[in-house]
Amino acid sequence: METKSNQDKIALAGSELFQKIVAHAKEYGFVFQSSEIYDGLQAVYDYGPNGVELKNNLRNLWWQAMTRLESNIVGVDASIFMHPTVWKASGHVDGFNDPMIDNKDSKKRYRADQLIEDKINEYQNTGQDTLAQKLLSDFNAAQAADNLSSLRDLILEHKIACPLSKTCNWTEVRQFNLMFSTQIGSVADESSTVYLRPETAQGIFVNFLNVQKTARMKVPFGIAQTGKAFRNEVVARQFIMRMREFEQMEMQFFVRPGTQAEWYEYWKEKRMKWHLALGTPANKLRFHKHEKLAHYADAASDIEFNFPIGFKEVEGIHSRTDFDLKQHEAFTSKKLRYQDPEINQSYIPYVIETSIGLDRLFLLTLSNAYTEAEGSDAEGDAKKRTYLDLHPALAPIKLAIFPLIKKEPLQELAMRIFDDLKLDFKVFYEEQAAIGKRYTRQDLIGTPFCATVDFESLEDQCVTLRYRNSTEQKRVPITALRQIVQDEVSMAAFLRKI
């Protein structure tokens, strides 16, 4: 069993590593604070030149895995604005809340459930399993009963203090609705209120029949969508882990009632396999089964990743029953049923949902790729080497092309190679600084290959190809360069592993 001292050291090391990753993301063009020159906007971030490439690659890999590998999944792109009654039917207007509590001394607001969860983790990490189990049991009971006063009682009973003031001088727990609202049209009144969608799933449900009929889909089938969602998070923290504007990648899989349990297990296994194919170590991933289910679900699990700051949810797999379609049918008085020709019955399908946060997946990928390794410089002296061990299909830049020195005719040949390959995959040309520094810059953004044109290249029509992880260098013909890189970076090569 780890001692408290060792646990503290591990937590500190994890926090320090997390801060290194955050700093790296900014310094090398992955993520910037939004409106930074105006001192920023809390919990809102912009993706830089390398970040947008990585994010696009992650989105494309998910999309292709869903819509190309699966013959019975198609896509939609629903609007962010929807009829306001959609959110009444889905339960978001009345029930999309977080339990908030304020510390009277620090004037800071916290989520009551997160304070309790952190205390449970503290008990577990310090070997106080009995206390952890009791608090977990009481916490689950309070949540199941939607008893806010019980949550406050637990915080006081277990002496959970504000991290800033170190006091337990707490207010009552209150519910806070997370949806952003605005007005549509020229007159701002109650009838013109619309919401920024807090999830992308409802855009799929309201288009269920449109998609089923036009795409001629038969149950079981899925509808996939990626897009922005918005939540007015009061406690937004941990970089892009929890943001007010974020992107979801969701797939709703419609199945015959009574078969949802087997399809739930199928998609749990399928989604875990996808994460492993990205290169995420199995020991950094785990399933977390929900003890308290949402009102619409009969089963739910999260895929969690062991970030430097601990295990956090990345993707949810939920068996949503027929709740959503049934609600929209009730609120619109329009039939949202499927006529099943195999059993000659009409029914509302049950739904298995896979929902992954693209921004959290981005942070997972960056955290998993960040590598500090022992190495040596050109003189043979010991030196720590930092690089991003990104899957080649995900890397923002696939191949960097360098003339050995800034001199013709090396520049001309290097640019000719660049022009020849730029339509096949993302390539980068640079001629500034020493070749070693150029290699280092590419390592830091995760470029898997660098090709250097030297004077010998003019004679043998070969370049020196350098591999990021091993730093191995070998001579390859210019004519073979496209195929060598393409075999490693293509999305097709990745998809064949799933």
C-alpha positions in Angstrom: 0.0 0.0 0.0 1.3 3.5 -0.9 2.0 5.7 2.1 0.4 9.2 2.2 3.8 10.7 1.6 4.3 8.7 -1.5 0.8 9.5 -2.7 1.5 13.2 -2.3 4.7 12.9 -4.3 2.9 11.0 -7.1 0.1 13.6 -7.1 2.6 16.5 -7.2 4.6 14.8 -10.0 1.4 14.3 -12.0 0.4 18.0 -11.5 3.8 19.2 -12.6 3.7 17.0 -15.7 0.2 18.2 -16.5 1.4 21.8 -16.3 4.3 20.9 -18.6 1.8 19.6 -21.2 -0.4 22.7 -20.9 2.7 24.9 -21.4 3.9 22.8 -24.3 0.4 23.1 -26.0 0.7 26.9 -26.0 4.4 27.2 -26.9 4.2 24.9 -29.9 0.9 26.1 -31.4 -1.6 23.6 -30.2 -3.9 25.5 -27.8 -4.1 29.2 -26.9 -6.2 30.9 -24.3 -9.2 32.6 -26.1 -8.9 36.4 -26.3 -5.5 36.2 -24.6 -4.5 39.8 -25.5 -7.6 40.9 -23.5 -6.5 38.7 -20.5 -8.5 35.8 -21.8 -12.0 34.3 -21.3 -12.2 31.6 -18.6 -12.8 28.1 -19.9 -12.7 29.1 -23.6 -9.8 28.1 -25.8 -8.6 28.5 -29.3 -6.7 25.8 -31.3 -3.5 27.0 -33.0 -1.9 25.9 -36.3 -0.7 22.5 -35.0 -3.7 22.0 -32.7 -6.3 22.4 -35.5 -4.5 19.8 -37.6 -4.4 17.3 -34.8 -8.0 18.0 -33.9 -9.1 17.6 -37.5 -7.2 14.3 -37.7 -8.9 13.0 -34.6 -12.3 14.0 -35.8 -11.7 12.4 -39.3 -10.5 9.2 -37.8 -13.6 8.9 -35.6 -15.9 9.8 -38.5 -14.3 7.3 -40.9 -14.4 4.6 -38.2 -18.1 5.2 -37.7 -19.3 5.8 -41.3 -16.9 3.7 -43.4 -16.1 0.7 -41.2 -19.8 0.3 -40.3 -22.1 -0.2 -43.3 -25.2 0.6 -41.2 -24.1 4.1 -39.8 -24.7 7.3 -41.7 -24.1 11.0 -40.7 -25.9 14.2 -40.1 -25.0 17.8 -39.3 -27.8 19.3 -37.3 -28.1 23.0 -36.5 -26.9 24.4 -33.2 -30.2 26.3 -32.7 -33.2 24.1 -32.3 -36.9 24.7 -31.5 -36.9 25.5 -27.7 -39.5 22.7 -27.0 -36.8 20.2 -28.0 -35.1 20.9 -24.7 -38.3 20.8 -22.8 -39.0 17.3 -24.2 -35.4 16.1 -23.5 -35.6 17.2 -19.9 -32.8 19.8 -20.2 -35.0 22.8 -19.3 -36.1 21.3 -16.0 -33.3 18.9 -15.1 -30.0 19.9 -16.7 -28.4 21.1 -13.4 -25.3 20.9 -11.3 -25.4 21.0 -7.5 -23.4 24.1 -6.5 -22.1 25.2 -3.1 -20.3 28.4 -2.1 -17.7 28.9 0.5 -18.6 32.0 2.5 -14.9 32.9 3.3 -13.2 32.5 -0.1 -16.4 33.5 -2.0 -15.6 30.6 -4.4 -18.2 28.3 -5.9 -17.8 24.6 -6.3 -19.7 21.6 -7.5 -20.8 19.7 -4.4 -20.6 16.3 -6.1 -17.0 16.9 -7.2 -16.0 18.0 -3.7 -17.3 14.7 -2.4 -15.8 12.6 -5.2 -12.4 14.2 -4.5 -12.8 13.3 -0.8 -13.6 9.7 -1.7 -10.4 9.6 -3.8 -8.4 11.0 -0.9 -9.7 8.3 1.4 -8.9 5.6 -1.1 -5.4 6.9 -1.8 -4.6 7.0 1.9 -5.8 3.5 2.7 -9.0 4.6 4.5 -11.2 2.2 2.5 -14.0 1.9 5.1 -14.5 5.7 5.1 -14.3 5.8 1.3 -17.0 3.0 1.0 -19.3 4.7 3.6 -19.0 8.1 1.9 -19.6 6.6 -1.5 -22.7 4.7 -0.3 -24.1 7.8 1.4 -23.3 9.9 -1.7 -25.0 7.5 -4.0 -28.1 7.4 -1.8 -28.2 11.2 -1.6 -27.9 11.5 -5.4 -30.6 8.8 -6.0 -33.0 10.8 -3.8 -31.9 14.2 -5.4 -31.4 15.3 -1.8 -29.3 18.5 -1.9 -29.3 19.0 1.9 -27.9 15.6 2.3 -25.0 16.5 0.0 -24.2 19.5 2.3 -24.5 17.3 5.4 -21.9 14.9 3.9 -19.6 17.8 3.1 -19.8 19.0 6.7 -19.7 15.5 8.3 -16.4 14.6 6.5 -14.9 18.1 7.1 -14.5 18.8 3.4 -12.8 22.2 3.3 -12.5 24.9 0.6 -9.1 24.4 -1.1 -8.5 28.2 -0.8 -9.9 29.3 2.5 -9.3 25.9 4.2 -12.6 26.4 6.0 -15.9 24.5 6.1 -18.1 27.6 6.1 -20.5 26.5 3.3 -23.8 27.8 2.0 -26.7 25.5 1.1 -26.4 23.4 -2.0 -28.4 24.8 -5.0 -29.1 23.6 -8.5 -27.6 25.6 -11.4 -28.9 25.1 -14.9 -26.1 24.8 -17.4 -27.8 25.9 -20.7 -27.0 29.2 -22.4 -30.1 31.0 -23.7 -30.4 33.8 -26.2 -33.2 35.5 -28.3 -34.0 34.9 -31.9 -35.6 37.5 -34.2 -35.9 41.2 -33.8 -38.0 41.3 -30.6 -36.6 39.9 -27.4 -39.4 38.4 -25.4 -40.1 35.0 -23.8 -41.5 33.5 -26.9 -38.3 34.2 -28.9 -35.9 32.4 -26.4 -33.7 29.7 -27.9 -30.8 27.8 -26.4 -27.3 27.0 -27.5 -27.4 23.2 -27.6 -25.9 21.5 -24.5 -25.4 18.2 -26.5 -25.5 17.1 -30.1 -27.7 14.0 -29.6 -31.1 15.7 -29.8 -30.3 16.8 -33.4 -30.0 13.2 -34.2 -33.3 12.1 -32.5 -35.4 14.8 -34.1 -34.1 13.7 -37.6 -34.6 10.0 -36.9 -37.4 9.4 -39.4 -35.9 11.8 -42.0 -32.6 9.8 -42.0 -34.2 6.4 -41.8 -36.4 7.0 -44.8 -34.0 8.9 -47.0 -31.0 6.7 -46.3 -33.2 3.6 -46.5 -31.8 2.3 -43.2 -33.1 -0.8 -41.4 -32.9 -1.4 -37.7 -30.2 -1.8 -36.3 -28.6 1.3 -37.7 -26.7 4.4 -36.4 -26.6 8.1 -37.0 -23.3 9.9 -36.3 -22.7 13.6 -35.8 -19.8 15.9 -34.7 -20.3 19.5 -33.6 -20.1 22.2 -31.0 -22.1 22.1 -27.8 -22.3 24.7 -25.0 -22.6 24.4 -21.2 -22.4 27.3 -18.8 -20.0 25.5 -16.5 -19.7 27.4 -13.2 -16.6 25.4 -12.1 -14.5 25.2 -15.3 -10.9 23.9 -14.6 -8.1 21.6 -15.8 -7.4 23.3 -19.1 -9.5 21.9 -22.0 -10.9 19.1 -19.8 -14.0 21.2 -18.9 -15.0 24.1 -21.2 -18.0 26.2 -21.9 -17.7 25.7 -25.7 -16.6 22.2 -26.7 -17.0 19.7 -29.5 -18.8 16.3 -29.3 -18.6 13.2 -31.5 -21.7 11.2 -30.9 -23.4 8.2 -32.5 -26.9 7.0 -31.7 -27.5 3.4 -32.6 -31.1 2.4 -33.0 -32.0 -1.2 -32.1 -35.0 -3.5 -31.6 -36.4 -3.4 -28.0 -35.0 -6.3 -26.0 -31.7 -6.4 -27.9 -30.2 -3.3 -26.2 -28.1 -5.3 -23.7 -26.1 -7.1 -26.3 -25.6 -4.0 -28.4 -24.5 -2.1 -25.3 -21.7 -4.7 -24.8 -20.9 -4.6 -28.5 -20.3 -0.9 -28.5 -18.4 -0.9 -25.3 -15.9 -3.4 -26.8 -15.8 -1.6 -30.1 -15.1 1.8 -28.7 -12.4 0.5 -26.4 -10.7 -1.2 -29.4 -10.7 2.2 -31.2 -8.9 3.9 -28.4 -6.3 1.1 -28.2 -5.7 1.4 -32.0 -4.8 5.1 -31.5 -1.8 3.8 -29.5 -3.2 4.4 -26.0 -1.7 1.8 -23.6 -4.3 -0.6 -22.2 -3.2 0.1 -18.6 -4.1 3.8 -19.0 -7.7 3.0 -20.0 -10.5 1.6 -17.9 -14.3 1.3 -17.8 -16.2 3.0 -15.1 -19.7 1.6 -14.6 -22.3 4.2 -13.5 -23.9 3.4 -10.1 -26.4 6.1 -10.5 -28.1 6.0 -13.9 -29.6 9.0 -15.7 -33.4 8.9 -15.8 -33.4 7.8 -19.4 -30.8 5.0 -19.1 -30.8 1.3 -18.2 -27.0 0.9 -18.4 -24.1 3.3 -18.7 -20.3 3.1 -18.6 -17.5 5.6 -19.2 -14.1 5.0 -20.8 -11.6 6.8 -18.5 -8.0 7.7 -19.3 -5.3 8.0 -16.7 -4.3 11.6 -17.2 -1.3 13.0 -15.2 -4.0 14.3 -12.8 -5.8 11.0 -12.5 -8.4 9.0 -14.3 -11.0 11.2 -16.0 -13.9 10.4 -18.4 -13.3 10.6 -22.1 -16.2 8.7 -23.6 -19.6 7.5 -22.5 -21.5 4.5 -23.7 -25.1 4.6 -22.6 -28.2 2.5 -23.2 -30.8 5.3 -23.4 -33.8 3.0 -23.8 -36.6 4.6 -25.9 -36.8 7.7 -23.8 -35.8 10.4 -26.3 -37.9 9.3 -29.3 -40.9 8.6 -26.9 -40.6 12.1 -25.5 -40.4 13.8 -28.9 -43.4 11.8 -30.0 -45.4 12.9 -27.0 -44.5 16.6 -27.4 -45.1 16.7 -31.1 -48.0 14.2 -31.4 -46.1 12.8 -34.4 -45.3 9.1 -34.7 -41.6 8.4 -34.5 -41.8 4.6 -35.0 -40.1 2.1 -37.1 -42.1 -0.5 -39.1 -39.9 -3.6 -38.8 -40.4 -5.8 -41.9 -38.7 -8.8 -40.3 -41.2 -9.2 -37.4 -44.0 -7.2 -39.0 -44.2 -4.8 -35.9 -44.2 -1.1 -35.4 -42.2 0.1 -32.4 -40.1 3.0 -31.0 -36.4 1.8 -31.2 -34.2 1.6 -28.2 -30.9 3.6 -28.5 -27.3 2.8 -27.6 -25.2 6.0 -27.5 -21.5 6.5 -27.8 -20.5 10.0 -26.9 -16.9 11.3 -26.9 -15.6 14.8 -26.2 -13.2 15.8 -29.0 -11.4 18.3 -26.8 -10.9 15.6 -24.0 -9.7 13.2 -26.7 -7.3 15.9 -27.9 -5.9 16.3 -24.3 -5.7 12.5 -23.9 -3.7 12.3 -27.2 -1.4 15.1 -26.2 -0.9 13.7 -22.6 -0.2 10.2 -24.0 2.2 11.5 -26.6 4.3 13.8 -24.4 7.6 12.1 -23.9 10.8 13.0 -22.0 13.6 10.6 -22.8 17.3 10.5 -21.9 19.5 11.2 -24.9 22.7 13.1 -26.0 23.5 16.1 -28.0 25.8 16.3 -31.0 28.9 16.3 -28.7 27.8 13.2 -26.9 26.8 15.0 -23.7 23.8 13.7 -21.8 20.7 15.7 -22.5 17.0 15.2 -22.0 15.1 14.9 -25.2 11.4 15.9 -25.5 9.1 14.8 -28.3 5.5 14.0 -29.1 5.0 10.3 -29.8 1.9 10.8 -31.9 0.4 8.1 -34.1 1.6 9.1 -37.6 -2.0 9.3 -38.8 -2.6 11.9 -36.1 0.5 14.0 -36.5 -0.2 17.6 -37.6 2.7 17.4 -40.1 3.5 14.1 -41.7 6.8 15.0 -43.3 9.2 17.9 -42.9 11.5 18.6 -45.8 14.8 20.4 -45.3 17.7 21.5 -47.5 20.8 20.8 -45.5 21.9 24.4 -45.8 20.2 27.5 -47.2 21.8 27.3 -50.6 20.9 26.5 -54.2 20.6 24.0 -55.8 19.6 22.2 -52.5 16.7 24.6 -51.9 15.3 24.0 -55.4 15.4 20.2 -55.1 13.8 20.4 -51.6 11.0 22.6 -52.9 10.4 20.3 -55.8 9.9 17.4 -53.4 7.6 19.6 -51.3 5.5 20.5 -54.3 5.3 16.9 -55.4 4.0 15.6 -52.1 1.9 18.5 -50.7 -1.4 17.1 -52.1 -0.8 13.6 -50.7 -0.4 14.6 -47.0 0.6 17.6 -44.8 4.2 18.5 -45.5 6.4 21.3 -44.2 9.4 23.1 -45.6 12.1 24.9 -43.6 15.5 26.2 -44.3 16.3 28.3 -41.3 18.7 27.4 -38.4 21.0 24.4 -38.1 19.7 21.0 -39.1 19.7 19.7 -35.5 17.5 22.5 -34.3 15.1 21.9 -37.2 14.9 18.2 -36.2 14.2 19.2 -32.6 11.4 21.6 -33.5 9.7 18.8 -35.5 10.1 16.4 -32.6 8.3 18.8 -30.3 5.2 18.9 -32.5 5.2 15.2 -33.3 6.3 15.1 -36.9 7.1 11.4 -37.6 9.5 11.9 -40.6 12.1 14.5 -41.7 13.7 14.3 -45.1 17.0 16.2 -45.6 18.3 17.2 -49.0 22.2 17.4 -49.1 24.8 17.7 -51.9 24.9 13.9 -52.3 21.2 14.1 -53.1 22.0 16.0 -56.3 24.0 12.9 -57.5 22.1 9.9 -56.2 18.6 11.4 -56.0 18.2 10.1 -52.4 17.4 12.0 -49.2 18.2 11.2 -45.6 15.0 10.1 -43.9 15.0 10.6 -40.1 12.5 8.8 -37.9 11.2 10.8 -34.9 11.1 8.2 -32.1 14.3 6.4 -32.7 16.2 9.3 -34.4 17.4 6.6 -36.9 18.5 8.0 -40.3 18.7 6.2 -43.6 19.1 7.0 -47.2 16.0 6.5 -49.4 15.3 7.3 -53.0 13.2 10.4 -53.6 10.9 8.4 -55.7 10.2 6.0 -52.8 9.5 8.8 -50.3 5.8 9.1 -51.0 5.1 5.4 -50.4 7.2 5.1 -47.3 5.4 8.0 -45.6 2.0 7.1 -46.9 2.1 3.6 -45.6 2.6 5.0 -42.1 0.4 8.0 -42.0 -2.7 7.0 -44.0 -6.0 6.8 -42.2 -6.7 3.6 -44.1 -3.7 1.9 -42.4 -5.1 3.0 -39.0 -8.7 1.8 -39.8 -7.5 -1.7 -40.8 -6.2 -2.2 -37.2 -9.7 -1.9 -35.8 
